[in-house]
Amino acid sequence: MEFQKMLESLPLFIKTFREFQFSEIKEYQIAGDDFLLDLCGVCDIMKPLMLLLVTLQGLNVPCWKLVCWWPRLESHLKSMLRNLSVEFPTSLLPLLKKHSSDILSRKFKGTKLVQGWKITSTVSSQDDNGNKTTVDNWAAREKHDVEQDLKAFLSDLVYSCNNRISNCSNELMSTLTCLDLDTIFSLLCGEHLTSGKVKLAAGEESLERYGKEQFNKFFAYVCSLDHIQKLRREHEETELLFDAVFAHIILHKIKQSLKTFLWKREGGYPETWFSLPSIMPKLYGPLVKLEEATNTYDEEKPYRLGNVYSLTFGEVTKPVLAELDEEAVYHSIYGDECLFHTIGIEGCVTIDIALAKGGTEAVVESFYSVMKSQQCTGGQSNEMLSLRTKLDWCMPPVLQGTRAVKEITQIYLDGDKEASLPKHVLPILGDRAKFVKEGKVLKRQRIEDVRLPFLL
């Protein structure tokens, strides 16, 4: 990001440097053609990696996305490495492709550039008076030198990232890819036949086979959890299938439920799940064909982490390109009653546990920020600090104070049958009594400032 800003403001910086004739740095260090080529190349190389790192910070991004996205990004970076050329750059390096011809002609956005140099060797000696002198041997840094250095940088970057991700990704993250929505939806691509059936491009067997082994392992873990066993005992009448032998049934229901609702002729699920513009919702009609788009290059988004889909609707002749909005799909799973019951309690609970197995570090930073606010002067026990932090974390924010007081008052007055909380015997919270004649005590209580005014 800083390199990108530097590239945008560099012409003005060079102009200022030349007008004021700064001596701290040499002109070739900021206006050399090799420096501009380096800067464009590094920005192009780092942009998809920065996209990965920033996207993984999202609160709605599951922890297993790193395992899904990195192989594709690694292939993209290796393709960059194979096709990297300073003189004839490909579209994989958009900045270099846009500016390389001008930079090689010694100009950049109307600013004149100079020859780039590099130090090849340094020789130390003494003059006739015995003073130590240092002589630097220089050589012009040509375009092939820049190209070799960019290739070395890219190669080392791929190796370093691959090594770090391999060491930091545990087995659970790879196991949870069996529930990756983007991959499942890529297997749901196909077309609606005139007979009413849906023909999947990859075939039903590919959809059924995907993630089967990993899901069996994860579902066995889910069934072993104490609260899941308790849930199963409490719902003996409904016969919940929380047993490892039913794993294939649960995964099959999840996939087939998503398939049914995606290709439904009513409900508008494709429009919601792919975040299509709702300007003309009546013109979309039923989904006729869904496929992965191939030629999706965009100068603003030269690289995408997920799949791009081409959707063809009955009332629209031109296909619509869109990316899957996984957050919208999860919202439908837990917010749409029909979809929830079709998947079943077992499938929804399994997805819920999978999503809870990881999260962005932003959540951790927020939690520690709350803990810092609960520290008391003079020190306190870790147990007390932990309890205060958990209580503050679970309490609603101040802006929702009115709602909290209202609901707490309701429980105080009427009780809560589900939580087995009886109502208060002598409730003191209620409407103020109306008196014809008001005494001094009641008047003082009415006009006196309350002890906790923030509750009102």
Secondary structure, DSSP 8 states (H G I E B T S, - for coil): -HHHHHHHHHHHHHHHHHHHT--SS-HHHHHBHHHHHHHHHHHHHHHHHHHHHHHTT-TT--TTHHHHHHHHHHHHHHHHHHH--SSS--TTSHHHHHHHHHHHTTEETTEE-B--EEEEEEEEEE-TTS-EEEEEEEEE--HHHHHHHHHHHHHHHHHHHHHHHHHH--HHHHHGGGG-HHHHHHHT-EEE-TTS-EEESS-HHHHHHTTHHHHHHHHHHHHHSHHHHHHHHHTTTTT---SGGGHHHHHHHHHHHHHHHHS-SSS-HHHHHTT---SSGGGT-SEEEEEE-S----SS-S--SS-EEEEEETT-SS-EEEE--HHHHHHHHHH-HHHHHHH-HHHHHHHHHHHTT---HHHHHHHHHHHHHT--TT---HHHHHHHHHHHHHS--GGGHHHHHHHHHHHHHH-BTTTTB---SS---S-----SS--HHHHHHHHS--S-GGG-
